[in-house]
Amino acid sequence: MDRYAVIGNPIAHSKSPQIHAAFARQTGQELSYEALLAPVDGFAQTVADFRAHGGRGLNVTVPFKLEAFALADRHTARAQAAGAVNTLAFGADGIHGDNTDGAGLVRDLSANLNLELAGRRILLLGAGGATRGALLPLLDSRPARLTIANRTVAKADVLAALFAARAGDTALDACGFDALAGRRFDLVINATAASLADELPPLPPGLYAEGALAYDMMYARAPTRFMRAALADGAARVADGLGMLVEQAAESFTLWRGVRPDSAPVLAELRRQIDAG
Ligand code: NDP
């Protein structure tokens, strides 16, 4: 049986085995998918062992996405742009590296949340790995404006400069949180790690245009602090990142198996389980 896994440290909390098992059942694909704990200094060796024992592909999570990028022999354009890899496929011709996080985000926004991104004003908070992965797929959706705001402004500036050539007609800019005062957006995406510590990026009030969506990449049982603050500040609707998680998995599954699973029932079941605690 073809073997797949998600590799990370820690990994016990990962929902990926459950998501991929559901995809495999649904599409009739014969495969196994496990959670693989790698020592922080033993990523490459753990991957080599897995591959030697029938491994066909891996999802890669914290803290190994940069090492996965370095390990891959070939990269997709979106992995190249992100400088990070969350999906590895092992073939006769070597190791193929992809990054499906940003595509998963865009698919969640457009297919699950019915948000047309073309022509919209988007604010992306944070300048870490999640933002890097999201930038090219977001730019490819042709928003009118894409603003990257970060606590450490220099990091946002670097990303805006790095992606300037890929912006097309989109006005791409970078700033600190203070400089957002007086500006309005149709979509605000929290790609900072603040929610993980139940903290809030210090945003000025009045960021949300009429009908705006606030999206937190983190997911949780209850609305995150970011989502609650956004509603109080006038966002018309809010969403967490569970859909992104399921959609990035669907992208990886499609890459490996050549069959696209139906993510909607899997997302609904996962949401039911999380809500039930
Ligand atoms: P990184 O560590 O690479 O980046 C962290 C970013 O958050 C930096 O821009 C940092 O700013 C900022 N930050 C951290 N704490 C605060 C704070 N208290 N206030 C304001 N800004 C803060 O993390 P990632 O990019 O990998 O992950 C970011 C989030 O995205 C996490 O919550 C993660 O769980 C989520 N994620 C969700 C996915 C999904 O499938 N749903 C997939 C990938 C990520 P500075 O540069 O100033 O330090």
Residues whose N, C-alpha, C, O or C-beta is under 5 A from the ligand:
A	BS01	NDP	D101 G126 A127 G128 G129 A130 T131 N150 R151 T152 K155 A191 T192 A193 A194 L196 E199 L200 P201 M217 M218 G241 L242 M244 L245
